[in-house]
Amino acid sequence: MVIPRLQFDHVLFKRATELVRENGGAVIQDFPVSDVHLVGKGDEQRIIGVSGIVGGRRSGNEVMTFTAPLTIGAGGYNCPVSRKITETHGEPMRDDDHYIPAYREYWEMECGKTGPIALQFIGGELGGGYFWICPVREGLCNVGIGMVQRELKQHKTKLRALQAQIIAEHPKFKVRFESAKMVEGSGIGHMIPCGSPRKHPPSYQPRRIAMAGAGCVGDSATLVNAFSGEGIDPAFVSAKTLIAHFDRDEHADGFPSEAAHDYQVELWKQLGPVMTNSYKMQKLVKKRRLMNWFMGKASKDDKRGRMIRDQLELAVSSKSAQEDVATPWQLIKLMLF
């Protein structure tokens, strides 16, 4: 199921606002965080709250400060709370092997020409990345492209230009876009922080996301599925896991480092197997000859081909199905046994 992000965010924010207010809290919008406050020295350091500018940085309005036993960072891939946590521990926040720049546009096009969600893995000289067409509603599609940051830097290309090239020249897609029209102003870029395991993490997997006084969730905790690009489910899982480690009475004087440690360990225990398999899938699709052979088997209209197609479709959205196609040997077993 697909829904425009603008609509989904509205539903989610509306419900969150209702719950906050029902429990005696307040909601402030247009409040960019200007500082994350840290107290203590060495191993005793802890985050105690944030400051921000009411009405935005250009408003000239007053700076307000809020303190709390637990500050939750949910500010996306460049979250200031996440930056403060990693900086405080002298660890890297970003790893270009696990960050995917993405670009998307909305296109008015016939749904009959798009069919279900389409994914095209980019090969050739570019080596990696994928192009997608996701029907949002009848007559409107989300069209986008993504590529691992390190590979994008190596090829010195821009995603917007690469997408335009695929739409205009790729034999499988140029016919679909002949009568299509891009919605003006709908183009936007974003960074996708993947939750895939790091080779040599300085501390936690996928990286440090909590400390005394604070914890991060969702994109702020770099938890997007590296194969499907899906981040909503792990965001909710991380939020539920973090809050389960916070006791309002016991931690009234501050969320302790021990609880932060337990949160990070438990979260990776829950999400680690899925994130690891998704990363294997992401690397697997770059093996062009293997994938072409595999897709050739999947395209046949027989029992084996239909089974492989069903497994592939599930692998985009199902965590358990990803485990069945995460290595070359598993692909071969799927086709031969």
Summary of the structure (lengths in Angstrom):
residues: 337
radius of gyration: 22.0
end to end distance: 31.9
largest distance: 67.7
contacts: 1000
relative contact order: 0.11
helix: 43%
strand: 20%
